[in-house]
């Protein structure tokens, strides 16, 4: 009986050890799969599109997404996770054209276009336009023009002093409009805190 009991105890002990071993192996495999999944989900590439004058639009995207916003080429098997505008110093004038900004917005997935548009709000730009009108409101003025080389118009909020250089210009004269983007769409842009002057030849 003692021999049989010892044999049963050994079998039972062997079964327990085997079970514990299987549990440990299972947890180890689960941990490796979870870690690999987190690393894959967290992996991102930073892709950059270069605008006129060498300015950059940087976008952090999952590894399976390729975006060339300014060229109008988009290839995606994922989603844009975060829009990160290229860093600029306060009041630095960006070199993006209206068309490049609209192209970047339209190149984004529909769900993220508002987010991309917001990334350009507040950026200071300088564009050439053909003068169409100047409206005065006390010490403030609103200058309206047609962007040169683009199918879009621009409005600029400025002061009477900031638009004084236009006092002798005829309609259609080429001017430089500089300001911070307040609104932008396919055929129109509104600038604020602006300055408007006669364009240099």
Rosetta blueprint (number, residue, H / E / L):
1 X L
2 X H
3 X H
4 X H
5 X H
6 X H
7 X H
8 X H
9 X H
10 X H
11 X H
12 X H
13 X H
14 X H
15 X H
16 X H
17 X H
18 X H
19 X H
20 X H
21 X H
22 X H
23 X H
24 X H
25 X H
26 X H
27 X H
28 X H
29 X H
30 X H
31 X H
32 X H
33 X H
34 X H
35 X H
36 X H
37 X H
38 X H
39 X H
40 X H
41 X H
42 X H
43 X L
44 X E
45 X E
46 X E
47 X E
48 X E
49 X E
50 X E
51 X L
52 X H
53 X H
54 X H
55 X L
56 X E
57 X E
58 X E
59 X E
60 X E
61 X E
62 X E
63 X L
64 X L
65 X E
66 X E
67 X E
68 X E
69 X L
70 X L
71 X L
72 X L
73 X E
74 X E
75 X E
76 X E
77 X L
78 X L
79 X L
80 X E
81 X E
82 X E
83 X E
84 X E
85 X E
86 X L
87 X L
88 X L
89 X L
90 X L
91 X L
92 X L
93 X E
94 X E
95 X L
96 X L
97 X L
98 X H
99 X H
100 X H
101 X H
102 X H
103 X H
104 X H
105 X H
106 X H
107 X H
108 X L
109 X L
110 X H
111 X H
112 X H
113 X H
114 X H
115 X H
116 X H
117 X H
118 X H
119 X L
120 X L
121 X L
122 X L
123 X L
124 X E
125 X E
126 X E
127 X E
128 X E
129 X E
130 X E
131 X E
132 X E
133 X E
134 X E
135 X E
136 X E
137 X E
138 X L
139 X L
140 X E
141 X E
142 X E
143 X E
144 X E
145 X E
146 X E
147 X E
148 X L
149 X L
150 X L
151 X L
152 X L
153 X E
154 X E
155 X E
156 X E
157 X E
158 X E
159 X E
160 X L
161 X L
162 X L
163 X L
164 X H
165 X H
166 X H
167 X L
168 X L
169 X L
170 X L
171 X L
172 X L
173 X L
174 X E
175 X E
176 X E
177 X E
178 X E
179 X E
180 X E
181 X E
182 X E
183 X E
184 X E
185 X E
186 X L
187 X L
188 X E
189 X E
190 X E
191 X E
192 X E
193 X E
194 X E
195 X E
196 X E
197 X E
198 X E
199 X L
200 X L
201 X L
